[in-house]
């Protein structure tokens, strides 16, 4: 599957210091169907878990946003 980043996702990743390679690595290990998905994952080097919101259409995964999850449940 092809992974694309929205303009918003690129800006959030830059703001929070999240490399695109980390996001693509997380998405590579997750099997997804069509529709919207929220992925919360603990990643080494980050104080808080990362939340990644994506939408899947055909063979394209579009990353809508990504940021550290500072509030709420930690999974």
Secondary structure as GFF3:
##gff-version 3
##sequence-region A 1 75
A	DSSP	beta_strand	2	5	.	.	.	ID=ss1
A	DSSP	alpha_helix	7	16	.	.	.	ID=ss2
A	DSSP	alpha_helix	20	28	.	.	.	ID=ss3
A	DSSP	beta_strand	35	41	.	.	.	ID=ss4
A	DSSP	beta_strand	50	57	.	.	.	ID=ss5
A	DSSP	beta_strand	60	68	.	.	.	ID=ss6
###
